[in-house]
Amino acid sequence: MRTFVEQTGIPVGESQAGKGSPPYDHPSCLGAIGATGTLGANLMAREADLVIGIGTTYDDFTSASKTAFQNPNVRFININEMDVLKQNGLLLLGDARTILEELTSALSDWQTGAEYRACAHRFNEEWDQEVERIYNPEHGPLPSQGEVIGIVNSASRPQDIVPCAAGSLPGDLHKLWRTRDEFGYHLEYGNSCMGYEIAGGLGAKMAAPEREVYVMVGDGSYLVMSQEIVTAVQEGIKVNIILINNHGFASIGGLSELLGSQGFGTRYLARNEASGQLDGARLPVDLAANARSLGAHVIEATSISDLRLAFEEAKK
């Protein structure tokens, strides 16, 4: 794919499953596309007259519920075995690598214009500047989720693996994670399965024991299924879990508020006897104690400096 892109000058927008196909700093990499996409990827998708989909399902997030591609004359070529007829696309059925090799040969004398290439490169650089800003806003007293992602990204090696699945983290990772290795980004986002993260991270470490695995999980998903920590301890398999605690279900809470439901039932609050509503005191949930009880070595961090020190300790 990289050979095809560099020869033709056609830029790349990444779905969750396709993230890392080119490294984040490749001049033709526009980054995430769709509902959780970057500005440049979605602007170029909006104007595109031809979209080549490689293995994509064009799901609601990738296609922004079929609003991402707005050129009235846009055509689609779908290299796939499933979902080939979506967007009324032209089917190219076969091995994706072989098809791309044949397309590269067939287009040997064709390229996009220099201005178009320069536009993609500019979008790539501008988005990287935005990522840098979000990585370093110096919030206080508590860090932002973007800062935490930045610490994990900068402290990990290119070949290390970050698994995630549900909540607000997948959207932020899609936009903000700087992929440096094609196997370093592992998001279960076909069904956004809450609880997949730790179990998936355990599987990733079993599959690639030479790589460090940094599971990123929110407190909502952690509470759905944290018990695979026991299996990791039992088998002596090292998995690093970054548990981000905001005392509730922030992703669905934001959607609830957007639809006028005031985030009902999405924060860890006790039921108020007087009002009968879930607006009482914060629940006394101690997730660190829970992880310790399952056998994990726990380092609590309440600041970015704490998190940096925690990473150095975890590496040992």
C-alpha positions as CSV (number, residue, x, y, z in Angstrom):
1,M,0.0,0.0,0.0
2,R,2.8,2.4,0.8
3,T,4.4,1.8,-2.6
4,F,1.0,2.5,-4.2
5,V,0.5,5.7,-2.2
6,E,4.0,7.0,-2.8
7,Q,3.8,6.4,-6.6
8,T,0.3,7.8,-7.1
9,G,0.2,10.5,-4.5
10,I,-3.2,9.3,-3.2
11,P,-3.4,10.2,0.5
12,V,-4.6,7.7,3.2
13,G,-7.4,8.1,5.7
14,E,-7.4,5.4,8.5
15,S,-10.3,3.5,10.1
16,Q,-9.7,2.1,13.6
17,A,-8.7,-1.3,12.1
18,G,-6.5,0.3,9.5
19,K,-4.6,2.7,11.8
20,G,-0.9,2.2,11.4
21,S,-1.0,1.1,7.8
22,P,1.3,4.0,7.1
23,P,3.3,5.5,10.1
24,Y,1.8,8.7,11.5
25,D,4.4,10.9,10.0
26,H,4.2,9.7,6.5
27,P,3.5,12.8,4.3
28,S,0.5,11.1,2.7
29,C,-1.0,9.9,6.0
30,L,-4.1,12.0,6.9
31,G,-4.8,10.1,10.1
32,A,-8.1,9.1,11.4
33,I,-11.2,9.5,9.2
34,G,-14.9,9.7,9.9
35,A,-16.8,10.6,13.1
36,T,-13.6,10.4,15.2
37,G,-11.4,11.7,12.4
38,T,-8.9,14.5,11.8
39,L,-9.7,17.8,10.1
40,G,-7.6,17.1,7.1
41,A,-8.8,13.5,6.5
42,N,-12.4,14.6,6.6
43,L,-11.9,17.7,4.4
44,M,-10.2,15.6,1.7
45,A,-12.8,12.8,2.0
46,R,-15.6,15.4,1.6
47,E,-14.1,16.6,-1.7
48,A,-12.8,13.3,-3.1
49,D,-14.1,12.1,-6.5
50,L,-12.7,8.6,-6.0
51,V,-12.4,6.6,-2.8
52,I,-10.5,3.3,-2.8
53,G,-11.6,1.2,0.3
54,I,-9.2,-1.5,1.3
55,G,-10.9,-4.1,3.5
56,T,-13.1,-1.5,5.1
57,T,-16.7,-2.0,6.2
58,Y,-17.6,1.7,5.8
59,D,-19.2,1.5,9.2
60,D,-21.0,4.5,10.8
61,F,-17.9,5.8,12.5
62,T,-15.6,5.4,9.4
63,S,-18.2,7.0,7.0
64,A,-19.7,9.4,9.6
65,S,-23.0,7.7,8.9
66,K,-22.6,8.1,5.2
67,T,-21.9,11.9,5.4
68,A,-18.1,11.9,5.0
69,F,-18.0,11.7,1.2
70,Q,-20.0,14.6,-0.2
71,N,-18.8,15.1,-3.7
72,P,-22.0,14.4,-5.8
73,N,-19.8,12.6,-8.4
74,V,-17.8,10.5,-6.0
75,R,-17.2,6.9,-7.0
76,F,-16.0,4.0,-4.8
77,I,-13.7,1.0,-5.6
78,N,-13.9,-1.6,-2.8
79,I,-11.1,-4.1,-2.3
80,N,-12.8,-6.6,0.0
81,E,-14.6,-9.9,0.4
82,M,-17.4,-8.5,2.6
83,D,-19.3,-5.2,2.4
84,V,-18.2,-4.9,-1.2
85,L,-21.4,-3.3,-2.4
86,K,-21.5,-0.5,0.2
87,Q,-21.5,3.0,-1.2
88,N,-22.5,1.5,-4.5
89,G,-18.9,0.6,-5.0
90,L,-17.2,-1.2,-7.8
91,L,-16.1,-4.6,-6.5
92,L,-12.5,-5.8,-6.8
93,L,-12.5,-9.2,-5.2
94,G,-9.2,-10.8,-4.3
95,D,-6.1,-10.5,-2.1
96,A,-5.6,-6.9,-1.2
97,R,-1.9,-7.0,-1.6
98,T,-2.1,-8.6,-5.1
99,I,-4.8,-6.1,-6.2
100,L,-2.7,-3.1,-5.0
101,E,0.3,-4.5,-6.8
102,E,-1.7,-4.7,-10.0
103,L,-3.2,-1.2,-9.5
104,T,0.3,0.2,-9.0
105,S,1.4,-1.3,-12.2
106,A,-1.7,-0.1,-14.1
107,L,-1.2,3.4,-12.8
108,S,2.5,3.6,-13.5
109,D,2.1,6.7,-15.6
110,W,-0.5,8.5,-13.5
111,Q,-0.1,10.7,-10.4
112,T,-2.1,13.3,-8.5
113,G,-0.9,16.9,-8.9
114,A,1.9,18.4,-6.9
115,E,-0.6,20.8,-5.2
116,Y,-2.8,17.9,-4.1
117,R,0.2,16.1,-2.6
118,A,1.4,19.3,-0.8
119,C,-2.1,19.7,0.6
120,A,-2.1,16.2,2.1
121,H,1.4,16.8,3.6
122,R,0.3,20.1,5.1
123,F,-2.7,18.5,6.7
124,N,-0.4,15.8,8.1
125,E,1.9,18.4,9.7
126,E,-0.9,20.6,11.0
127,W,-2.6,17.6,12.7
128,D,0.7,16.5,14.3
129,Q,1.0,20.0,15.8
130,E,-2.5,19.7,17.2
131,V,-1.6,16.3,18.7
132,E,1.4,17.9,20.3
133,R,-0.8,20.6,21.8
134,I,-3.2,18.1,23.2
135,Y,-0.4,16.0,24.6
136,N,1.0,19.0,26.6
137,P,-1.9,21.3,27.8
138,E,-0.6,21.2,31.4
139,H,-4.0,20.8,33.0
140,G,-4.2,20.8,36.7
141,P,-4.7,19.5,39.3
142,L,-5.8,16.4,37.4
143,P,-4.4,15.5,33.9
144,S,-6.5,15.3,30.8
145,Q,-7.1,12.1,28.9
146,G,-5.1,13.5,26.0
147,E,-2.1,14.1,28.3
148,V,-2.3,10.5,29.5
149,I,-2.3,9.2,26.0
150,G,0.7,11.4,25.2
151,I,2.7,9.9,28.1
152,V,1.9,6.3,27.1
153,N,2.8,7.1,23.5
154,S,6.1,8.8,24.3
155,A,7.1,6.3,27.0
156,S,6.4,3.2,24.9
157,R,8.6,1.8,22.2
158,P,7.5,1.9,18.5
159,Q,7.0,-1.9,18.6
160,D,5.0,-2.0,21.7
161,I,1.2,-2.6,21.6
162,V,-1.7,-0.5,22.9
163,P,-5.0,-2.4,23.1
164,C,-8.4,-0.6,23.8
165,A,-12.0,-1.2,23.1
166,A,-14.8,1.0,24.5
167,G,-15.7,4.4,26.0
168,S,-14.2,7.7,25.1
169,L,-10.7,6.3,24.8
170,P,-11.1,4.8,21.3
171,G,-12.1,8.1,19.7
172,D,-9.2,9.9,21.3
173,L,-6.7,7.2,20.4
174,H,-7.9,7.1,16.8
175,K,-7.1,10.8,16.5
176,L,-4.1,11.2,18.9
177,W,-2.1,7.9,18.9
178,R,1.1,8.3,16.9
179,T,1.4,4.9,15.3
180,R,5.0,4.0,14.5
181,D,4.6,0.3,13.9
182,E,1.9,-1.5,11.8
183,F,1.2,-4.0,14.6
184,G,1.3,-1.5,17.5
185,Y,-2.3,-0.4,17.6
186,H,-5.0,-2.9,18.5
187,L,-8.6,-1.6,18.9
188,E,-11.5,-3.9,19.2
189,Y,-14.0,-1.5,17.6
190,G,-16.2,-3.6,15.5
191,N,-18.6,-4.0,18.4
192,S,-16.8,-1.8,21.0
193,C,-16.9,-4.6,23.5
194,M,-16.7,-3.2,27.1
195,G,-14.4,-5.4,29.1
196,Y,-12.3,-6.6,26.1
197,E,-9.3,-4.5,27.0
198,I,-7.5,-6.5,29.7
199,A,-8.4,-9.9,28.2
200,G,-7.3,-8.6,24.7
201,G,-4.1,-7.3,26.1
202,L,-3.3,-10.7,27.7
203,G,-3.9,-12.3,24.3
204,A,-1.6,-9.7,22.6
205,K,1.2,-10.4,25.0
206,M,0.8,-14.2,24.5
207,A,1.0,-13.6,20.8
208,A,4.0,-11.2,20.9
209,P,5.9,-11.9,24.2
210,E,8.8,-9.7,23.0
211,R,6.7,-6.6,23.0
212,E,5.4,-4.6,25.9
213,V,1.6,-4.3,26.0
214,Y,0.0,-1.2,27.4
215,V,-3.7,-1.7,27.9
216,M,-5.6,1.5,28.1
217,V,-9.0,1.2,29.8
218,G,-11.5,3.5,31.5
219,D,-13.1,2.7,34.8
220,G,-16.4,1.8,33.2
221,S,-14.9,-0.9,31.0
222,Y,-12.6,-2.0,33.9
223,L,-15.7,-2.7,36.1
224,V,-17.2,-4.9,33.3
225,M,-14.3,-7.3,33.3
226,S,-11.1,-6.9,35.2
227,Q,-10.8,-10.5,36.4
228,E,-8.4,-11.5,33.6
229,I,-5.8,-9.9,35.8
230,V,-6.0,-13.1,37.8
231,T,-5.1,-15.2,34.7
232,A,-2.2,-12.9,33.9
233,V,-0.8,-13.4,37.5
234,Q,-1.5,-17.1,37.4
235,E,0.5,-17.5,34.1
236,G,3.2,-15.0,34.9
237,I,2.3,-12.9,31.9
238,K,3.3,-9.2,32.2
239,V,0.6,-6.7,31.0
240,N,0.8,-3.0,31.8
241,I,-2.7,-1.6,32.5
242,I,-3.3,2.1,32.4
243,L,-6.6,2.6,34.2
244,I,-8.1,6.1,33.7
245,N,-10.7,6.8,36.4
246,N,-13.2,9.6,35.9
247,H,-15.8,8.1,38.2
248,G,-18.4,7.2,35.6
249,F,-19.3,6.4,32.0
250,A,-18.1,9.6,30.3
251,S,-18.7,8.5,26.7
252,I,-22.3,7.5,27.1
253,G,-22.8,10.3,29.6
254,G,-21.8,12.8,27.0
255,L,-24.2,11.3,24.5
256,S,-27.0,11.3,27.1
257,E,-26.4,15.0,27.8
258,L,-26.3,15.7,24.0
259,L,-29.8,14.1,23.7
260,G,-31.2,16.0,26.7
261,S,-31.1,13.2,29.3
262,Q,-28.6,15.0,31.6
263,G,-26.2,12.1,31.8
264,F,-28.6,10.1,33.9
265,G,-27.1,7.1,35.7
266,T,-23.7,7.6,34.1
267,R,-21.8,8.7,37.2
268,Y,-20.9,6.6,40.2
269,L,-23.3,8.4,42.6
270,A,-25.5,7.0,45.3
271,R,-29.3,7.2,45.1
272,N,-30.5,10.2,47.0
273,E,-33.2,9.2,49.5
274,A,-34.8,12.7,49.5
275,S,-35.0,13.0,45.7
276,G,-35.0,9.4,44.7
277,Q,-32.5,10.3,42.0
278,L,-28.9,9.1,41.4
279,D,-27.4,12.4,42.5
280,G,-26.1,11.6,46.0
281,A,-22.6,11.2,47.3
282,R,-19.9,9.7,45.2
283,L,-19.6,5.9,45.6
284,P,-16.7,4.7,47.7
285,V,-15.2,2.6,44.9
286,D,-11.4,1.9,45.2
287,L,-10.3,0.5,41.9
288,A,-6.6,0.4,43.0
289,A,-7.6,-1.8,46.0
290,N,-9.6,-3.9,43.6
291,A,-6.6,-4.5,41.3
292,R,-4.4,-5.3,44.2
293,S,-6.8,-7.8,45.5
294,L,-6.5,-9.6,42.1
295,G,-2.7,-9.8,42.5
296,A,-1.7,-6.8,40.4
297,H,1.2,-4.6,41.3
298,V,-0.5,-1.2,41.5
299,I,1.0,2.3,41.2
300,E,-1.4,5.1,41.8
301,A,-0.8,8.4,39.9
302,T,-2.7,11.6,40.4
303,S,-0.5,13.8,38.2
304,I,1.5,13.6,35.0
305,S,4.8,13.5,36.9
306,D,3.4,10.6,39.0
307,L,2.5,8.8,35.7
308,R,6.0,9.3,34.2
309,L,7.6,7.8,37.4
310,A,5.0,5.0,37.3
311,F,6.1,4.1,33.7
312,E,9.8,3.9,34.7
313,E,8.9,1.6,37.6
314,A,6.6,-0.6,35.4
315,K,9.4,-1.0,32.8
316,K,11.5,-2.7,35.5
